[in-house]
Amino acid sequence: MKIVKCGDLGFKCNFMAAGNKLEEVEKAMFDHIEKEHKEELDKMTEDDINHLKHRVSTLLGRSCGCGALHTDNL
């Protein structure tokens, strides 16, 4: 099971995307961000968005899949 939490990405939100496949969880998270955090996303630079994608990949790459990664220093 792969899990990523919206709050772990820096958003003040309790949404959590979960699934068995990395691609489906990434898609669910980015669909959520585009829908619920569009205003914040629109303010991001291309570098910010790439950093966000990297954070999602890092969280999902953890062997436990729990999304419990401190991202303060990423």
C-alpha positions in Angstrom: 0.0 0.0 0.0 1.3 3.4 -1.0 0.1 6.5 0.9 0.9 10.2 0.6 -0.6 12.9 2.7 -1.4 16.4 1.4 -0.2 17.9 4.7 3.2 16.3 4.1 3.5 18.3 1.0 3.1 21.6 2.8 -0.7 22.2 2.3 -3.0 22.7 5.2 -5.2 19.8 4.3 -6.1 16.3 5.6 -6.4 14.7 2.2 -4.6 11.4 1.8 -4.1 9.5 -1.5 -3.6 5.7 -1.2 -3.3 2.8 -3.5 -1.2 -0.1 -4.5 0.4 1.4 -7.5 2.7 4.4 -7.4 1.2 5.9 -10.5 -2.4 5.8 -9.3 -1.4 7.5 -6.0 0.6 10.2 -7.7 -2.3 10.9 -10.1 -4.8 11.0 -7.2 -2.7 13.4 -5.3 -2.0 15.7 -8.2 -5.7 15.6 -9.2 -6.6 16.7 -5.7 -4.0 19.5 -5.7 -5.2 20.8 -9.0 -8.8 20.8 -7.8 -8.5 21.8 -4.1 -5.3 23.9 -4.1 -5.4 25.5 -7.6 -4.9 29.0 -6.2 -1.7 28.0 -4.4 -0.6 25.9 -7.4 -1.0 28.8 -9.8 1.4 30.8 -7.7 4.1 28.2 -7.9 7.0 28.4 -10.3 8.0 25.5 -12.5 10.8 24.8 -10.1 8.3 24.7 -7.2 6.1 22.3 -9.0 9.1 20.0 -9.8 10.1 20.2 -6.2 6.5 19.2 -5.2 6.7 16.2 -7.6 10.0 15.2 -6.2 8.5 15.3 -2.6 5.6 13.1 -3.7 8.1 10.6 -5.3 10.2 10.6 -2.2 7.3 10.0 0.1 6.0 7.2 -2.1 9.4 5.7 -2.4 9.7 4.9 1.3 9.5 1.1 1.8 6.6 1.3 4.3 4.5 3.5 2.0 3.1 5.3 5.1 4.1 8.8 3.9 5.7 9.5 7.3 8.7 11.6 6.1 9.6 14.9 7.6 9.8 17.3 4.6 11.0 20.3 6.6 14.5 20.1 5.1 13.6 19.0 1.6 
